[in-house]
């Protein structure tokens, strides 16, 4: 893959100590080279997207459903193979504000791999 890839990470929570934000900080650390972590701008039309639900088991389905509606409305391409429900316990958030659970980081590596495979197929 030759060009620069831009990834928008959006947290579902602005609360201090949020597992959502910790999950995204961890994702940014595990991202392959050329990651540009941005917080705004651009359109999502025809852009590949994935979601990561870090809520406790059996939680977060409503938010995921609403997100799917919004992403469909703006014409984003949901990369299902990159979507995950990987619960994160607050105790797994380390002093740097990232998730320290190796199982979680393994899942995030799979998310990045799936997104990059999808993007490579489009190139």
N, C-alpha and C positions, 0 to 999 in steps of 0.2 A: 504494500500500500504506500503510494508515494507522497500524497499530500498531507497537510495538517488536518487533524481531526479535532473538532471542538465538541465538548460535552457540557451540557447544562445539568447541574445537580440542584435539585430543589428539595428542601426539607419540609416535612409536614408539620413541623413544630418550631416555635421560636423560644420555647421554654429553656431556661438554663439547665444544663445537664441532660438535655433531650437525647434519648436513644436514637431518634431520627437523625439529628445533627451529627452525633457520634458515628453513626453508620456511614454517613456521607463523607465525613472527614477520613474515615478508614478507607472508603472507596477511592478517594483522591490519592491517598498514600499508595494504594495498590495499583493505581492506573498505569497503563503502559506509557512510554514516552509520547509526547506531543499532546498531552492532556492540557487543555486550557479551561480552568475552572472559572466559569463566569456566572454572574447572577442576573443578567438581563439582556435584552435586545434579541433581535432576530425572530423569525417566524418558525414554527414547527411543521409547516406543511411539507409532507413527504420526507420528514426527518425520522430516522429510526429512534425509538424510545423504549425504555424498559422501566419497570417499577420494582422496588424492593420494599416489602412490608416487614417491619421489624417489631410489630405489635405482638403481644402475647398470643398464643394459639387461640383460635376462634375469634380474634379481634381484628378490626381493620378492614373487614370485607366491604362495608359501606363506603369507606374512603376509596378503596380500590375500584369499586363500581363507578363512583362519581368521577374518578380520574379517567377511567376508560371512556366515559361519555365525553369528557372535555377533550381528551386526546383524539377521539374520533371526530369530534366537531371541528377541530383545527386541522384535521387531515394528517396527523402524525401516523407513522407506521410502527405499531407495537411489535417488538421483537419478542414473541412469546417465549422462545428458548432462553432469553436473558432475564425473564421476570422470575422473582423469587419471593417466598414467604419464609424468612429466616428470623425467628424471634430473638431479640436481644434483651438480656437481663441488665438492669442498671449496674449490677455488681461487675459486669464485664467491661465497663467503661474505665479505661486506665487514666492515669494522671495527665496524659497529653490530650485527653478528650476523644480518643479513638477506642474502638472495640478491640479487646485483647484476646477474645476467644478464637483459637485457631480454626475451629469449624466454621465460624462466620467468615474469616478471611479466605478460607478455601472456597466457600460459596461465592464470595465477591470476585475471586479470580475467575470462576466459571462464568459469572455475569459479563466481565470484561471480555473474556474469550468469545462468548456468544455474540456480543455486540460487534467485535472486530471481525468475526467471520461474516456476519451479515453485511457490514460495510465493505469488506473485501469483495464480496459477491457483486455488489452494486458498482464497484469501480471498473 
